């Protein structure tokens, strides 16, 4: 197996608010294009941030999506979701919410009501996963994946655990259903843990240092930094410098044209225009 080299290590940029409930650093497409990161076309990272107590939950009101999936991974705090296709639920620490917008939904996401009353540390990742053209107009669906449902592989010598959200690790298959081949893992590692990960050479592969610090292929990576790998090998090595959590993403590029504007990601400008028309004429349903 050949080593997969690092293309760049990206420090978190100036954060901005999405609505009033998500204070995020944008890594995709902010530091690389959607085409380069295909099939992962957006990544917003809400690094640890303390939200004060409030009786009115903070978040993002009703807005549309078409043509892709939104994946929310909760590290700290609780989020409540609802959409016009009937999907909805609450996710807390360690849980994942996987919404397939596909042909079109309206949705909203807010800090969970009871959590908002006390506030506290909040840390989340929201990822957009592109859909192949043949699936962009499929029916919407919603997967609420509790941490208990996420498959876990214990590493040797009590080095830590690999949580398999999607894809395959050492024969263990994650619970998330995907439209194209991809792997999505949380590595929860003890200080001094050493491990190696292997993915097909052509897969778009990256990681986010959610907690702690580590050396990746010998290069030091600090908390809240993002690492993008070249597609020039299969394996890379991780050695933690402290207890840490690392989100690993590796997916097969869909390799189709991307036409994106705001909340819609399609293949052509004509499809984008149609998406806006369908939204404006109420075809995405209704959501209060």
Secondary structure, DSSP 8 states (H G I E B T S, - for coil): --B--EEEEE-----EEETTTEEEEEEETTSS-HHHHTTEEEEEEEEEEEE---SS--EEEEEEEBSEEEEEEEEES-EEEEETTS-EEEE-TT-EEEEE-TT-EEEEEEE-HHHHHH-EEEEEEEEEEE--GGGTTS--EEEEE-GGGSEEEE-GGG-EEEEEEESEETTEE-S---SS-EEEEEEEE-TT-EEEEE--TTSEEEEEEEES-EEETTEEE-TT-EEEE-SS-SEEEEEESSSEEEEEEEE----S--EEETTEEESSHHHHHHHHHHHHTTTT----
